[in-house]
Amino acid sequence: MSFTSPHPDVVIPESSLYDLLFGTLSDEELQRTAFRDRSSGTTVEYRDLVARIDAVAGALTAQGLTVGDVVGLHAPNSPEFAVAFHGILRAGGTATPINALYTAEDITKQLTDSSASFLFTTSALLPQTWSAARAAGIGAHRVLVLDGTGDEHPSLQQMLAQQIPAPKVDFDPATHLAVLPYSSGTTGRPKGVRLTHRNLVANLCQIQPWLGITPQERVLAVLPFFHIYGLTAVLNATLHQRATLVTMPKFDLVEFLRTVSEEECSYIYIAPPVAVAMAKNPVVDDFDLSSVRVMLSGAAPLDDNLARVIEKRLGCKVLQGFGMSEMSPASHLIPLERDDIPRNSVGLTIPNMECKLIDPATGEEIAYPAEGVSKPGELWCKGPNIMAGYLGNDEATAETIDADGYLHTGDIATVDSKGVVTIVDRMKELIKYKGYQVPPAELEALLLTHPQISDAAVIGVSNGEGEEVPKAFVVKQQGAELDEAAVIAFVAERVSPHKKVRKVQFIDIVPKSAAGKILRKDLRASEAGSLVQ
């Protein structure tokens, strides 16, 4: 039996994301502060934000962007990120946000797969970005630098100075792609997630009533906008409520705390590792955090006791949600007013969605409980926020979304008689490190290129700080002289920082099935046994 939200459905307008966020701004709202940027010290009002977005849309069109063209966006959080992102969409383009930590090789792969024809970046990231752009066939005049001077590549300031009116574009929000984030999915190979304007508009309308963001809010924006969590829940949800975003380019605990204190931030989005620090680190007591009203955690499971410690220490509410890129991203959330819902759950199904649990062993649907808690099963979800599919990968799309429109999340969950959903395990092999997805298959393939490594397998293990890190189980070539440090260094030199192997164990043989598939469950059992001993 499927289950839905205990709350009524919400109205989802048939509009573009731009029209939803900026099409109905009043004179009073136009004067509100949209951004306060910690790096530059600048503030941007909604009136200026919209003018800059329109100018970028006009400049892009003048440079040859047409409706449906894909534009890469490789930058940390800043007001300029928002200007570029919404300028792309305003011109009828599709934005593909790129992880700011990516290597040139990673960037090239995404630009090539997405067929990007333009690319926004920053001066600090330009060396790897320009290298990737050249490899992907993007010319210098189409690499646009958000904080540049315009020496070799056009700068944002030059684009704004042209004051070219935004074009009149016509597209169907239900089918036109707004954003193309890349997800590792269930196979470990990055795939472009096709999200339409309707997907993003729907998800904003679905989560807005439960977030409880007010126009007076100062929302700390340190979770990256290039991640769909940061893009929808932080950036666009805040703009939707005409509140103020306080942007930080990267996370540093002391600077994070200083920013909250000095900017009097009231609403903060975090990931579980930050929650651990907020609960346990003594430096937290050195700062006045009395302005904090709400902390919302996502990207990985949060412990209930940890959440309650934070609530007591800071005098705020701690919420949790669940989602994935393929759902734009949210499907479940603890409503702000529901203190009775356990914080280790992901809360309730959001409006306009339908879910069910499927026994992974039998394929049978698990009954919704009349009382108590259901049996665990794979969580399936459908609704207006479900992606249009994977880019150029019909097979993967068919494996993920069934004929009835249900997206198979790959996560094992339970639901209780009140509709509270708890994620208890996940079927996926992905390692989640600081909110990023790390595919073991990618690291295994890299390890096997080492001349002294015969075989390898990678799993996620706890580092004792509430974080999952990649651990490599390595089989040496006969006679090889190889130590843990050498393996770690080999990988670190070839991957983005969040993909680094953090632990290594040498073994005689990698356990595999008769079909040759790595038996990660055996490695996890071995790891658990070693921790007990």
C-alpha positions as CSV (number, residue, x, y, z in Angstrom):
1,M,0.0,0.0,0.0
2,S,1.4,3.4,-1.0
3,F,1.4,6.4,1.3
4,T,1.3,10.1,0.8
5,S,1.9,13.2,2.8
6,P,-0.4,13.8,5.8
7,H,-0.6,17.4,4.6
8,P,-2.7,18.4,1.6
9,D,-1.2,18.9,-1.9
10,V,0.1,22.4,-2.8
11,V,-0.6,24.4,-5.9
12,I,2.3,24.2,-8.4
13,P,2.3,27.0,-10.9
14,E,3.0,26.4,-14.6
15,S,5.9,28.8,-14.7
16,S,9.6,29.0,-15.2
17,L,11.9,29.1,-12.2
18,Y,12.8,32.7,-13.0
19,D,9.1,33.7,-13.1
20,L,8.5,31.9,-9.8
21,L,11.4,33.6,-8.0
22,F,11.5,37.0,-9.6
23,G,8.3,37.6,-11.6
24,T,6.2,38.9,-8.8
25,L,8.6,41.0,-6.7
26,S,6.9,44.0,-5.1
27,D,8.6,47.4,-4.7
28,E,9.2,46.6,-1.1
29,E,10.7,43.2,-1.9
30,L,13.0,44.7,-4.5
31,Q,14.6,46.8,-1.8
32,R,15.3,43.9,0.4
33,T,18.9,42.5,0.7
34,A,19.3,39.3,-1.3
35,F,23.0,38.7,-0.5
36,R,25.6,39.5,2.0
37,D,28.9,38.1,0.8
38,R,31.6,37.4,3.5
39,S,34.5,37.2,1.1
40,S,34.0,40.6,-0.6
41,G,31.9,42.3,2.0
42,T,29.4,43.3,-0.7
43,T,25.6,43.4,-0.4
44,V,23.1,42.9,-3.2
45,E,19.5,44.0,-3.2
46,Y,16.8,42.0,-5.0
47,R,16.5,44.9,-7.5
48,D,20.2,44.7,-8.4
49,L,20.1,40.9,-8.5
50,V,17.3,40.8,-11.1
51,A,18.9,43.5,-13.2
52,R,22.2,41.6,-13.2
53,I,20.4,38.3,-14.1
54,D,18.7,40.0,-17.0
55,A,21.9,41.6,-18.2
56,V,23.7,38.2,-18.2
57,A,20.9,36.6,-20.1
58,G,21.1,39.4,-22.7
59,A,24.9,39.1,-23.0
60,L,24.8,35.3,-23.3
61,T,22.2,35.6,-26.1
62,A,24.3,38.2,-27.9
63,Q,27.3,35.8,-27.7
64,G,25.4,33.1,-29.4
65,L,23.6,31.2,-26.7
66,T,20.3,29.7,-27.9
67,V,17.4,28.1,-26.1
68,G,18.4,24.6,-24.8
69,D,22.2,25.2,-24.9
70,V,24.1,23.9,-21.9
71,V,26.4,26.2,-19.8
72,G,28.9,24.9,-17.2
73,L,29.1,26.7,-13.9
74,H,32.2,26.0,-11.9
75,A,32.4,28.3,-8.9
76,P,32.1,28.4,-5.1
77,N,29.2,30.2,-3.4
78,S,28.9,33.9,-4.1
79,P,26.2,36.3,-5.3
80,E,27.8,36.0,-8.7
81,F,27.1,32.3,-8.8
82,A,23.4,33.1,-8.5
83,V,23.6,35.8,-11.1
84,A,25.2,33.4,-13.6
85,F,22.9,30.5,-12.8
86,H,19.7,32.4,-13.1
87,G,21.1,34.4,-16.1
88,I,21.6,31.1,-17.9
89,L,18.0,30.0,-17.2
90,R,16.6,33.4,-18.1
91,A,18.2,33.1,-21.5
92,G,16.6,29.7,-22.0
93,G,19.8,27.8,-21.4
94,T,20.5,24.8,-19.1
95,A,23.0,25.1,-16.3
96,T,25.3,22.2,-15.4
97,P,26.8,23.0,-12.0
98,I,30.3,21.6,-11.5
99,N,31.9,20.7,-8.2
100,A,34.4,23.4,-7.3
101,L,36.9,20.8,-6.1
102,Y,37.0,18.9,-9.4
103,T,40.2,18.3,-11.2
104,A,40.6,19.4,-14.9
105,E,39.9,15.8,-15.9
106,D,36.7,15.7,-13.9
107,I,35.6,19.0,-15.4
108,T,36.4,17.9,-18.9
109,K,34.2,14.8,-18.5
110,Q,31.2,16.7,-17.4
111,L,31.6,19.4,-20.0
112,T,31.9,16.8,-22.7
113,D,29.1,14.6,-21.6
114,S,26.7,17.6,-21.2
115,S,27.8,19.1,-24.5
116,A,28.3,22.5,-22.8
117,S,29.0,25.4,-25.1
118,F,29.8,28.1,-22.5
119,L,31.5,27.9,-19.0
120,F,31.4,30.3,-16.0
121,T,34.3,30.1,-13.5
122,T,36.4,32.2,-11.1
123,S,40.0,33.5,-11.3
124,A,41.1,31.1,-8.6
125,L,39.7,28.1,-10.5
126,L,40.6,29.3,-14.0
127,P,43.8,27.2,-14.4
128,Q,42.0,23.8,-14.2
129,T,38.8,25.3,-15.8
130,W,40.5,26.7,-18.9
131,S,42.4,23.5,-19.3
132,A,39.2,21.5,-19.2
133,A,37.4,23.9,-21.5
134,R,40.1,23.6,-24.2
135,A,39.9,19.8,-23.9
136,A,36.1,20.0,-24.3
137,G,36.3,22.3,-27.3
138,I,35.1,25.5,-25.6
139,G,36.9,28.6,-26.9
140,A,38.4,31.4,-24.8
141,H,35.7,33.8,-25.6
142,R,33.1,31.4,-24.1
143,V,34.9,30.9,-20.8
144,L,33.4,33.6,-18.6
145,V,35.2,34.7,-15.4
146,L,32.9,35.9,-12.6
147,D,35.5,38.0,-10.9
148,G,37.9,38.5,-13.9
149,T,39.2,41.6,-15.6
150,G,38.5,40.5,-19.1
151,D,42.1,40.1,-20.2
152,E,41.8,36.9,-22.1
153,H,38.3,35.8,-21.1
154,P,35.2,37.9,-20.9
155,S,34.3,39.0,-17.4
156,L,31.0,39.3,-15.6
157,Q,31.5,43.0,-15.3
158,Q,31.9,43.3,-19.0
159,M,28.7,41.4,-19.6
160,L,26.8,43.6,-17.2
161,A,28.3,46.8,-18.7
162,Q,26.8,45.9,-22.1
163,Q,23.3,46.3,-20.6
164,I,21.8,44.1,-23.3
165,P,18.1,43.5,-22.5
166,A,17.1,39.9,-21.6
167,P,15.7,38.0,-24.6
168,K,12.1,36.9,-25.0
169,V,12.3,33.2,-24.8
170,D,9.4,30.7,-25.1
171,F,9.6,27.2,-23.7
172,D,7.4,24.6,-21.9
173,P,8.4,24.6,-18.2
174,A,7.2,21.0,-17.9
175,T,9.8,19.7,-20.4
176,H,12.5,22.4,-20.8
177,L,15.7,21.5,-18.8
178,A,16.7,24.0,-16.2
179,V,19.6,22.3,-14.6
180,L,21.8,19.3,-15.3
181,P,23.6,18.2,-12.1
182,Y,25.7,15.1,-12.2
183,S,24.9,12.2,-9.9
184,S,26.9,9.0,-9.4
185,G,23.7,7.1,-9.2
186,T,23.7,3.4,-8.4
187,T,26.5,2.3,-10.8
188,G,29.2,4.7,-9.8
189,R,29.5,6.3,-13.3
190,P,28.5,10.0,-13.2
191,K,25.2,10.7,-15.0
192,G,23.6,13.9,-16.0
193,V,20.3,14.3,-14.1
194,R,17.7,16.0,-16.3
195,L,15.7,18.4,-14.1
196,T,13.1,20.6,-15.7
197,H,11.8,24.0,-14.7
198,R,8.7,22.3,-13.4
199,N,10.8,19.9,-11.3
200,L,12.5,22.8,-9.5
201,V,9.4,24.9,-9.2
202,A,7.5,21.9,-7.8
203,N,10.1,21.1,-5.2
204,L,10.3,24.7,-4.0
205,C,6.5,24.8,-3.6
206,Q,6.5,21.4,-1.9
207,I,9.1,22.2,0.8
208,Q,8.3,25.9,1.4
209,P,5.5,25.4,3.9
210,W,7.6,23.1,6.1
211,L,10.9,25.0,6.1
212,G,9.4,28.0,7.8
213,I,11.8,30.6,6.3
214,T,10.6,34.1,6.8
215,P,11.5,37.2,4.8
216,Q,13.4,38.5,7.9
217,E,15.6,35.5,7.9
218,R,19.4,35.6,7.4
219,V,20.3,32.2,5.9
220,L,23.9,31.1,6.1
221,A,24.9,29.7,2.7
222,V,28.0,27.6,3.1
223,L,26.6,24.3,1.6
224,P,27.7,24.5,-2.0
225,F,25.3,25.8,-4.6
226,F,26.8,23.5,-7.2
227,H,25.2,20.6,-5.2
228,I,21.4,20.2,-5.8
229,Y,20.8,20.4,-2.0
230,G,22.5,23.8,-1.8
231,L,20.9,24.9,-5.1
232,T,17.3,24.2,-4.2
233,A,17.0,24.2,-0.4
234,V,19.5,27.0,0.3
235,L,19.8,29.3,-2.7
236,N,16.4,29.1,-4.4
237,A,14.2,28.4,-1.3
238,T,15.7,31.5,0.4
239,L,15.2,33.7,-2.7
240,H,11.6,32.3,-3.0
241,Q,10.9,33.8,0.5
242,R,12.7,37.1,-0.2
243,A,15.1,36.5,2.7
244,T,18.8,37.2,2.8
245,L,21.6,34.8,1.9
246,V,24.9,35.2,3.7
247,T,27.4,33.5,1.4
248,M,30.7,31.7,2.3
249,P,32.9,30.1,-0.4
250,K,34.0,27.2,1.7
251,F,33.6,25.7,5.2
252,D,36.0,26.5,8.0
253,L,34.6,25.9,11.5
254,V,35.9,29.1,13.2
255,E,35.0,31.3,10.2
256,F,31.6,29.5,10.1
257,L,30.9,30.3,13.8
258,R,32.3,33.9,13.4
259,T,30.0,34.5,10.4
260,V,26.9,33.2,12.3
261,S,27.7,35.5,15.2
262,E,28.7,38.6,13.3
263,E,26.0,38.4,10.6
264,E,23.3,37.2,13.2
265,C,22.4,34.3,11.0
266,S,19.1,32.7,12.0
267,Y,18.7,29.7,9.6
268,I,21.5,27.4,8.8
269,Y,21.8,24.4,6.5
270,I,24.4,21.8,7.5
271,A,25.7,18.3,6.9
272,P,26.2,15.8,9.8
273,P,29.9,16.4,10.2
274,V,29.1,20.1,11.0
275,A,26.5,18.8,13.4
276,V,29.1,16.8,15.3
277,A,31.2,19.9,15.7
278,M,28.3,22.0,16.9
279,A,27.5,19.3,19.5
280,K,31.0,18.5,20.7
281,N,33.6,21.1,19.8
282,P,34.5,23.5,22.7
283,V,35.2,26.4,20.4
284,V,31.5,26.7,19.8
285,D,31.2,28.3,23.2
286,D,33.5,31.1,22.2
287,F,30.8,32.6,19.9
288,D,27.4,34.2,20.4
289,L,25.1,32.0,18.4
290,S,21.9,33.2,20.0
291,S,20.5,34.4,16.6
292,V,20.2,30.8,15.4
293,R,16.6,29.7,15.1
294,V,16.8,26.6,12.9
295,M,19.5,24.2,11.7
296,L,18.5,21.8,8.9
297,S,20.7,18.8,8.2
298,G,20.7,16.8,5.0
299,A,23.0,14.7,2.7
300,A,23.5,11.9,5.2
301,P,21.7,10.4,8.3
302,L,21.8,12.4,11.5
303,D,21.8,10.9,15.0
304,D,18.8,11.8,17.2
305,N,20.8,12.3,20.3
306,L,23.3,14.5,18.5
307,A,20.4,16.7,17.2
308,R,19.0,17.0,20.7
309,V,22.4,18.0,22.1
310,I,22.6,20.8,19.5
311,E,19.0,22.0,20.3
312,K,19.9,22.2,24.0
313,R,23.3,23.8,23.5
314,L,22.1,26.5,21.0
315,G,18.5,26.8,21.9
316,C,17.4,26.2,18.3
317,K,15.4,23.6,16.4
318,V,17.3,20.9,14.4
319,L,15.5,19.4,11.4
320,Q,16.4,16.7,8.9
321,G,15.4,15.9,5.4
322,F,16.0,13.3,2.7
323,G,16.4,13.5,-1.0
324,M,18.6,12.9,-4.0
325,S,19.5,14.8,-7.1
326,E,17.0,12.8,-9.1
327,M,14.2,14.3,-6.9
328,S,15.2,17.9,-7.3
329,P,16.2,17.0,-4.4
330,A,13.7,16.7,-1.5
331,S,11.2,14.0,-0.9
332,H,11.0,14.0,2.9
333,L,11.3,16.6,5.6
334,I,10.7,17.2,9.3
335,P,8.3,20.2,9.4
336,L,9.5,23.1,11.6
337,E,6.6,22.9,14.0
338,R,6.8,19.1,14.6
339,D,8.9,18.7,17.7
340,D,7.5,15.3,18.3
341,I,9.2,13.7,15.3
342,P,12.5,11.9,16.1
343,R,15.5,13.8,14.6
344,N,17.1,10.6,13.3
345,S,14.1,10.2,11.0
346,V,13.7,12.1,7.8
347,G,10.3,13.2,8.7
348,L,7.2,13.1,6.5
349,T,6.6,12.7,2.8
350,I,6.3,16.2,1.3
351,P,3.1,17.2,-0.4
352,N,2.2,16.1,-3.9
353,M,4.3,12.9,-3.5
354,E,3.4,9.2,-3.3
355,C,5.7,6.6,-1.8
356,K,5.8,2.9,-1.1
357,L,8.2,0.4,0.4
358,I,9.3,-2.7,-1.5
359,D,10.8,-5.9,0.0
360,P,14.1,-6.1,-1.9
361,A,14.2,-9.9,-1.5
362,T,10.7,-10.6,-2.8
363,G,9.8,-7.5,-4.8
364,E,6.5,-7.4,-2.9
365,E,5.0,-4.2,-1.5
366,I,5.3,-3.8,2.2
367,A,2.0,-3.0,4.0
368,Y,1.6,0.4,5.6
369,P,1.3,-0.2,9.4
370,A,-2.0,0.4,11.2
371,E,0.2,0.9,14.3
372,G,3.9,0.8,15.1
373,V,6.6,0.6,12.4
374,S,6.6,-1.2,9.1
375,K,9.1,-3.8,7.9
376,P,12.2,-2.2,6.2
377,G,12.0,-2.0,2.4
378,E,13.4,0.0,-0.5
379,L,11.8,3.4,-0.7
380,W,10.1,4.2,-4.0
381,C,8.9,7.8,-4.7
382,K,6.9,9.6,-7.4
383,G,5.8,13.2,-7.8
384,P,6.2,16.3,-9.9
385,N,9.8,16.8,-8.7
386,I,11.0,13.5,-10.1
387,M,13.6,14.0,-12.9
388,A,12.9,13.7,-16.6
389,G,15.6,11.0,-16.8
390,Y,19.3,10.6,-17.2
391,L,21.0,12.4,-20.0
392,G,21.7,10.1,-23.0
393,N,21.2,7.0,-20.8
394,D,17.7,5.4,-21.4
395,E,18.9,2.1,-19.8
396,A,19.8,3.8,-16.5
397,T,16.6,5.8,-16.6
398,A,14.5,2.7,-17.0
399,E,16.4,1.0,-14.1
400,T,15.7,3.9,-11.8
401,I,12.1,5.0,-12.8
402,D,9.6,2.3,-13.4
403,A,6.6,2.3,-15.8
404,D,4.3,3.7,-13.0
405,G,6.6,6.7,-12.5
406,Y,8.1,5.5,-9.2
407,L,11.8,6.4,-8.7
408,H,13.6,3.5,-7.0
409,T,15.9,5.3,-4.5
410,G,18.1,2.4,-3.5
411,D,17.6,3.3,0.1
412,I,16.1,1.0,2.7
413,A,13.5,2.7,4.9
414,T,10.7,2.2,7.4
415,V,7.5,4.1,7.9
416,D,5.4,4.3,11.0
417,S,1.6,4.6,11.4
418,K,1.9,8.4,11.5
419,G,3.8,8.6,8.2
420,V,7.3,9.2,9.7
421,V,10.0,7.8,7.5
422,T,13.4,6.6,8.7
423,I,16.3,5.6,6.5
424,V,17.8,2.5,8.0
425,D,20.3,1.4,5.4
426,R,21.1,1.9,1.7
427,M,21.4,-0.5,-1.1
428,K,23.8,1.7,-3.0
429,E,27.5,1.2,-2.9
430,L,28.2,4.9,-2.9
431,I,30.3,6.3,-0.1
432,K,29.0,9.7,1.2
433,Y,31.8,11.9,2.3
434,K,30.9,15.4,3.6
435,G,27.8,15.3,1.5
436,Y,29.7,14.3,-1.7
437,Q,29.2,11.0,-3.5
438,V,32.3,8.9,-3.9
439,P,31.9,5.9,-6.3
440,P,34.0,2.9,-5.1
441,A,34.2,1.6,-8.7
442,E,36.1,4.7,-9.8
443,L,38.7,4.4,-7.1
444,E,39.1,0.6,-7.7
445,A,39.7,1.3,-11.4
446,L,42.4,3.8,-10.5
447,L,44.1,1.6,-8.0
448,L,44.3,-1.2,-10.5
449,T,46.4,1.1,-12.7
450,H,49.2,1.0,-10.1
451,P,51.9,-1.4,-11.3
452,Q,52.4,-3.0,-7.8
453,I,48.6,-3.6,-7.2
454,S,47.1,-6.9,-8.2
455,D,43.5,-6.3,-7.1
456,A,41.6,-3.8,-5.0
457,A,38.2,-3.1,-3.5
458,V,36.9,0.0,-1.8
459,I,34.2,0.5,0.9
460,G,33.1,3.3,3.2
461,V,34.1,3.1,6.8
462,S,33.7,5.3,9.8
463,N,36.5,7.7,10.8
464,G,35.1,8.0,14.3
465,E,33.9,11.6,13.7
466,G,30.5,10.9,12.2
467,E,32.0,10.7,8.7
468,E,32.2,7.9,6.1
469,V,35.6,7.7,4.4
470,P,36.9,5.5,1.5
471,K,39.0,2.5,2.7
472,A,40.9,0.5,0.1
473,F,41.5,-3.2,0.5
474,V,44.6,-3.9,-1.7
475,V,46.2,-7.1,-3.0
476,K,49.9,-6.5,-3.8
477,Q,51.6,-7.9,-6.8
478,Q,54.0,-10.7,-5.8
479,G,57.2,-9.3,-4.5
480,A,55.9,-5.7,-4.4
481,E,57.1,-3.3,-1.8
482,L,54.2,-1.1,-1.1
483,D,52.9,0.6,2.1
484,E,49.7,2.4,3.1
485,A,51.2,5.9,2.6
486,A,52.2,5.1,-0.9
487,V,48.8,3.9,-1.9
488,I,47.1,6.9,-0.3
489,A,49.5,9.3,-2.1
490,F,49.0,7.5,-5.4
491,V,45.3,8.1,-5.3
492,A,45.5,11.6,-3.9
493,E,47.6,12.8,-6.8
494,R,44.9,11.7,-9.3
495,V,41.5,12.5,-7.8
496,S,39.5,15.4,-6.4
497,P,40.1,16.0,-2.6
498,H,36.8,14.4,-1.5
499,K,37.6,11.2,-3.4
500,K,40.9,10.5,-1.6
501,V,41.4,7.1,0.0
502,R,41.8,7.7,3.7
503,K,42.6,4.1,4.9
504,V,44.3,1.1,3.4
505,Q,44.5,-2.5,4.4
506,F,46.5,-5.1,2.6
507,I,44.8,-8.5,2.0
508,D,45.5,-11.7,0.2
509,I,42.4,-11.9,-2.0
510,V,39.4,-9.7,-2.7
511,P,36.2,-11.6,-2.0
512,K,34.1,-12.0,-5.1
513,S,31.0,-13.8,-6.3
514,A,31.0,-16.5,-8.9
515,A,30.1,-13.8,-11.5
516,G,33.2,-11.8,-10.4
517,K,31.3,-9.1,-8.5
518,I,33.1,-7.8,-5.4
519,L,31.4,-8.9,-2.2
520,R,31.5,-5.7,-0.3
521,K,29.3,-7.1,2.4
522,D,32.1,-9.5,3.3
523,L,34.6,-6.6,3.6
524,R,32.1,-4.7,5.7
525,A,31.7,-7.7,8.0
526,S,35.4,-8.1,8.3
527,E,35.8,-4.4,9.1
528,A,33.0,-4.6,11.7
529,G,34.7,-7.6,13.2
530,S,38.1,-5.9,13.5
531,L,36.4,-3.0,15.3
532,V,34.8,-5.3,17.8
533,Q,38.1,-7.2,18.6
